[in-house]
Amino acid sequence: MTRSRVAVCLFGQYRTGDYCLPWIREQWASADTDYYVNVKRGSTYGNLSTKIDVEDHDADDIRDSVRTHLGDKVKDLQVQTLDPLTTPGYWHYAPMFSSMQRALYSCLRAIAEGERYDWIVLQRPDVLIGPEVRTLDKLPIRPLDDTSIFTIDGHMGQIFGEARSGGVHDMLLAGSPAAMNLLIAGSFETTAGATLQDWQKFFFTGPNMLLRKCADQANLKLLNLRATVAVVRPTADLALPVFSSFEYHRKFWTYVHKGMT
């Protein structure tokens, strides 16, 4: 059977990308995969039980690490300074969406110049999709249609603090080029004219509800992919081998970062 051609668009704050990239590379090993990367070198964290100030990674170190782990399959790589977070109400969702849009736009531009992909995937670099490294092999070889996008529903993973905000869509979105083109159009329409009051509302409802709004704006269906996530935090034990520690990181994120007791 012909392998899928996949474009993985990595976006957002780089955070623990050095640790997660080997898992991300292996999870797409069964497909013919290219990478389009737009990440923020600054990293911030919310509701951690252990306080971490804003981290500022070296941009050259990030570029070297991405190319070391993903090799010549990296088709575009941009490392940007974290957008200013000093204006009350904007917090981290505005830079998250700008990074998402730039990574996706870079891929769509390559398609316009002749590249062909069955799937475009938006994915964060600090997240393990599991529970098995090849969990994403359950995606069909080809997308179902141009109006559906696979994502992860927080309710399926029983993820504290995420299910109530509509899922964990900011960690994985996968669809046909046409569907993802519609999603970026919906995100531009939803966020480009957002006011300070809008961003304050987005902050309290979460990025997943905002992504649902973007999908609704573009008449897209969000389909649940039966997978779960482990967000890897810098306060976790990063000496553990990534390929044998999914459950550890899932529990650390859920119970320590999210504050469950």
Secondary structure, DSSP 8 states (H G I E B T S, - for coil): ----EEEEEEEEE-TTHHHHHHHHHHHTTTSEEEEEEEEESEE--SS-SS----EE--HHHHHHHHHHHHGGGEEEEEEE------STTTTTHHHHHHHHHHHHHHHHHHHHTT---SEEEEE-TTEEEESSTTGGGGS-SS-S-SSEEEE--HHHHT-TTTGGGT--GGGEEEE-HHHHHHHHHHHHHHHTT--HHHHHHHHHH-HHHHHHHHHHHTT-EEEE-S-EEEE--TTS-TTS-GGG-HHHHHHIIIIIIS---
